[in-house]
């Protein structure tokens, strides 16, 4: 799992096997790629593979619930930025 600093708490990426999901936040379009067939990530399969997309999104959400905030975000919050 990858957390994207500076994004929202719902943003991140996760890879399971050959599939990689990119999520930029709640309500944003997600991107799903089959890296074995599409190494350059040119064909977004999120619409054509909704079951895999939703399963990876659920796994990403579970990981994000237990994630420790990025240190830079905590520092900015304390400084009121």
C-alpha positions in Angstrom: 0.0 0.0 0.0 1.1 3.5 -0.7 -0.1 6.6 1.0 0.0 9.8 -1.1 1.1 12.7 1.1 -0.7 15.9 0.6 -3.8 14.1 -0.7 -6.9 13.3 1.3 -7.2 10.6 3.9 -9.0 8.5 1.4 -6.3 8.7 -1.3 -3.7 6.0 -1.9 -2.7 3.1 -4.1 -2.6 -0.6 -3.5 -1.3 -3.5 -5.5 -2.4 -7.1 -5.2 -0.9 -9.6 -7.7 -0.9 -8.1 -11.1 -3.6 -5.5 -10.3 -2.9 -1.9 -9.0 -5.6 0.5 -7.9 -5.1 4.3 -7.6 -7.6 6.2 -5.6 -7.4 10.0 -5.3 -10.2 10.4 -2.7 -13.9 9.9 -2.0 -16.0 10.7 -5.1 -13.0 10.7 -7.4 -12.6 8.3 -10.3 -10.4 5.3 -9.5 -7.9 3.7 -11.8 -7.3 0.0 -12.0 -4.5 -1.5 -14.1 -3.4 -5.1 -14.9 0.4 -4.6 -14.7 1.1 -8.0 -16.3 -0.7 -7.0 -19.5 -0.3 -3.2 -19.3 3.0 -2.2 -17.8 2.7 1.4 -19.0 -0.7 1.8 -17.3 -2.5 3.0 -20.4 -5.8 1.0 -20.1 -7.8 1.8 -17.0 -9.9 -1.3 -16.2 -11.9 0.2 -13.3 -15.1 0.3 -15.3 -14.7 -3.2 -16.9 -13.6 -4.9 -13.7 -15.9 -3.5 -11.0 -15.6 -6.5 -8.6 -11.8 -6.3 -8.5 -11.9 -2.5 -8.2 -14.3 -2.6 -5.3 -12.4 -5.4 -3.5 -9.1 -3.5 -3.8 -10.8 -0.3 -2.7 -12.2 -2.0 0.4 -8.7 -3.4 1.2 -7.2 0.1 0.7 -9.8 1.6 3.0 -9.0 -1.0 5.7 -5.3 -0.1 5.4 -5.9 3.6 5.6 -8.1 3.3 8.7 -5.0 1.9 10.6 -2.4 4.2 9.0 -0.3 6.7 10.9 -0.6 10.2 9.5 2.3 11.5 7.4 4.6 13.5 9.8 4.5 16.6 7.5 0.7 16.7 7.8 0.9 16.6 11.6 3.4 19.5 11.7 1.3 21.6 9.3 -1.8 20.9 11.4 0.0 22.1 14.6 1.1 25.3 12.8 -2.4 26.0 11.6 -1.6 25.7 7.9 
